[in-house]
Amino acid sequence: MDEKSNYLINKLDFLEFRQNLIFLKPPQHSTQLFYELELEDFLKIKEFTKEFSTRVENGESLTFNDFEKKLIEIWKPAKSYPLSAALIAKSLLNKDLYSKFI
């Protein structure tokens, strides 16, 4: 795939991710924090989520707390919004894996 196509796919994934966050959040909460999220940040988070999923599927004993700590290392603003890790996990992890942690 050429660079332009790859960029467009990543951008569409990013937009879909942001849309999912809006739908997944509790009604009384704001997702304003995620307006600060850049495409590059999203791609790092997406890659981390894939690696985390693979590690869990390979039998490594990881917790949601492990997910949250690493997420905050990757994208510092996640620390300021208590539900950010849960929203990101729910949006990017597969449903079976997400249900193990929550």
N, C-alpha and C positions, 0 to 999 in steps of 0.2 A: 504494500500500500504506500502511495506517495505521501509526502509530508503534509500537503494541503488536505488530503482526505483524512489523514490521521488527526489533524488539528480539528477538522469539522466534527468528527466522531467524538473526540474528547469534549468539545464544546457542547455538543448535544447531550452527552452524558452529564456534564456539569449542570446544564439547565434543568434536565430531568431530576437530578439530585436536589437542586434547590427547590423545585416544585414539590417534590416528595416531602421535604422538610416542612413546608408550609402545611401540607395536608396531614402530616403525622403529629404535629405539635398539639398540645392541649390548647383549647380555645382561649384560655386566659393568659397564655404566654405569647411573647413576641419572638419573632425570629430575626429581629433586626441585626443581631450579631452576625448572622450569615451573609449579610450584605457586604461585609468586609472580606469575605472569602474570595480569593482569587483562583483562577483556573489552575495555576501552578500548585497552590495549596491543595486544591481538590485532588489533583493527580497524585500528589504525595500521600494523601489520606486514602485514596482508592488503592494505591499500590500496597500501603501498609495493611489495609483491610484484607486484601487478597492473601498476603503473606500470613497474616494472623489466622485466617480461615484455614489455610493449608496446614499450618502448624497444629491447630486443634484437630483437624481431620486426620493428621498423622499420629494422634494420640498424645500430644504434648498437653500437660496439665496447665491450662491457662484459665484465668478468671476474667470477669468483666472489668475488674479493677486493673488488671494488666492492660487490657484494651484502652481503658480511659487514661492511664498514665502515659502510655506511648502516644496516644492521640494528642495529649496536651504538649508533649515534647515536639511533635510535628507542627502543631498549630496552636500556639499559646492562647489565643482568644477563647478557645474551647473551655478554658478554666473558669472564665467569668460567667458562664451560663450553665447551671447545674444539669440541665437536660441535654446538653449538646452531644455528649458521648452516646447517650441512649438513642437520640434521634439519628445520629450518623450510623450507629450500628444497625438500627432497624432499617435504614435506607439501603445500606451497602452489604450487610451480611445476609447470607441466605436464611430463610425463615426458620429452618430446623436449628441451625447454629445459634441464631439470635435467641430462640426460645430456651436454649440450654442455659443462657446467662441471665435472663430476666425472669 
